[in-house]
Amino acid sequence: MNIKLSVVIPVYKKTQMFVDNLTHNIQLLPKHTEVIIVDDASKEFLEEKN
């Protein structure tokens, strides 16, 4: 794959809102877009994993 665009998205708290928005908007990104999601060690995200 030839990546032409990279998008870095920091996430802190509001994990479900982030997932909902990303799911809705990811289709608007151009092809060959790399999405990097950085969780800022929010307790909310860590609790969902356990």
HELIX and SHEET records of a PDB file:
HELIX    1   1 THR A   15  ASN A   25  1                                  11    
HELIX    2   2 ILE A   26  LEU A   28  5                                   3    
HELIX    3   3 LYS A   43  LYS A   49  1                                   7    
SHEET    1   A 2 LEU A   5  VAL A  11  0                                        
SHEET    2   A 2 THR A  33  ASP A  39  1                                        
END                                                                             
